[in-house]
């Protein structure tokens, strides 16, 4: 519904600017600068509710980790770089790394998932079975 009204919102702001120009309230005459209404994200305003929804959605397999971190950032948690935050979370995801090792049998993939440097020959591969 907001997309259908976007043009009307721009016209409303232009109308207000023209009224200020007509009243000579200190606005410069001539062409007005572009203005638009920007709506906030559709997330809960309560941080605890956003955290609860993100955690439940991730545990149920409905949301990706990136989506959950984005929801938390939009709710006001101090997350500046979503990709970096996901990388930090995955570096501590030892249970998921164990499942990845069981599924693939490849320690290089597991080390990449945990953001560890490539292993040398002194690190044996994980036994399967």
C-alpha positions as CSV (number, residue, x, y, z in Angstrom):
1,X,0.0,0.0,0.0
2,X,2.9,2.4,0.6
3,X,4.2,2.0,-2.9
4,X,0.8,3.1,-4.3
5,X,1.0,6.3,-2.2
6,X,4.6,7.2,-2.7
7,X,3.8,9.7,-5.4
8,X,1.2,11.4,-3.2
9,X,3.7,11.7,-0.3
10,X,6.2,13.5,-2.6
11,X,3.4,15.9,-3.7
12,X,2.4,16.5,-0.1
13,X,6.0,17.5,0.8
14,X,6.3,19.7,-2.3
15,X,3.0,21.4,-1.4
16,X,4.2,22.1,2.1
17,X,7.4,23.6,0.7
18,X,5.5,25.8,-1.7
19,X,3.3,27.1,1.2
20,X,6.4,28.0,3.1
21,X,7.8,29.8,0.1
22,X,4.6,31.7,-0.4
23,X,4.5,32.8,3.2
24,X,8.2,33.8,2.9
25,X,9.1,32.0,6.1
26,X,12.8,32.0,5.2
27,X,12.8,29.4,2.5
28,X,14.6,30.3,-0.7
29,X,12.5,30.9,-3.7
30,X,12.8,28.7,-6.8
31,X,13.0,25.0,-7.2
32,X,12.5,22.9,-4.1
33,X,14.9,20.1,-3.1
34,X,13.6,16.6,-3.6
35,X,12.0,15.1,-0.5
36,X,10.4,11.8,0.1
37,X,8.9,9.9,3.0
38,X,10.9,6.9,4.2
39,X,9.1,4.4,6.3
40,X,10.8,2.3,8.9
41,X,11.3,-1.5,8.7
42,X,8.5,-3.9,9.5
43,X,9.9,-5.4,12.6
44,X,8.8,-5.3,16.2
45,X,9.8,-2.2,18.1
46,X,10.5,-4.2,21.2
47,X,14.0,-5.5,21.2
48,X,13.2,-8.5,23.4
49,X,10.3,-9.5,21.0
50,X,12.6,-9.1,18.0
51,X,15.2,-11.4,19.7
52,X,12.6,-13.9,20.6
53,X,11.1,-14.0,17.1
54,X,14.5,-14.3,15.4
55,X,15.7,-17.1,17.7
56,X,12.5,-19.1,17.3
57,X,12.5,-18.6,13.5
58,X,16.2,-19.7,13.3
59,X,15.7,-22.7,15.6
60,X,12.6,-23.8,13.5
61,X,14.6,-23.5,10.3
62,X,12.3,-20.8,8.9
63,X,14.9,-18.0,8.9
64,X,18.5,-17.9,7.8
65,X,21.2,-16.7,10.1
66,X,21.6,-13.6,7.9
67,X,17.9,-12.7,8.1
68,X,17.9,-13.1,11.9
69,X,20.9,-10.8,12.3
70,X,19.3,-8.3,10.0
71,X,16.1,-8.3,12.1
72,X,18.1,-7.7,15.2
73,X,20.0,-4.9,13.6
74,X,16.8,-3.3,12.4
75,X,15.3,-3.6,15.9
76,X,18.2,-1.5,17.3
77,X,20.8,-4.0,18.5
78,X,24.3,-2.5,17.9
79,X,25.2,-4.5,14.8
80,X,27.0,-2.4,12.2
81,X,28.1,-5.1,9.7
82,X,25.7,-8.0,9.2
83,X,28.2,-10.2,7.2
84,X,30.9,-9.7,9.9
85,X,28.4,-10.6,12.7
86,X,27.4,-13.8,10.9
87,X,31.0,-14.7,10.4
88,X,31.6,-14.2,14.2
89,X,28.6,-16.2,15.1
90,X,29.7,-19.1,12.8
91,X,33.2,-19.1,14.3
92,X,31.6,-20.3,17.6
93,X,29.1,-22.7,16.0
94,X,30.9,-25.9,17.1
95,X,27.8,-28.1,17.0
96,X,27.0,-27.0,13.4
97,X,30.6,-27.5,12.5
98,X,30.4,-31.1,13.9
99,X,27.3,-31.7,11.8
100,X,29.1,-30.3,8.8
101,X,32.1,-32.6,9.4
102,X,29.8,-35.6,9.8
103,X,28.0,-34.7,6.6
104,X,31.0,-33.9,4.4
105,X,34.0,-35.6,6.0
106,X,36.1,-32.6,4.8
107,X,38.1,-30.8,7.5
108,X,38.9,-28.0,5.0
109,X,35.2,-27.2,4.7
110,X,34.7,-27.2,8.5
111,X,37.8,-25.0,9.0
112,X,36.4,-22.5,6.4
113,X,33.0,-22.6,8.2
114,X,34.7,-21.8,11.5
115,X,36.8,-19.1,9.8
116,X,40.0,-20.8,10.7
117,X,43.1,-20.8,8.5
118,X,43.7,-23.8,6.3
119,X,45.1,-26.8,8.2
120,X,48.5,-28.1,7.7
121,X,49.6,-31.8,7.4
122,X,49.9,-32.0,11.2
123,X,46.1,-31.8,11.5
124,X,44.6,-35.3,10.6
125,X,41.3,-35.6,8.8
126,X,38.3,-36.4,10.8
127,X,37.5,-40.2,11.0
128,X,34.2,-41.2,9.5
129,X,32.0,-43.6,11.3
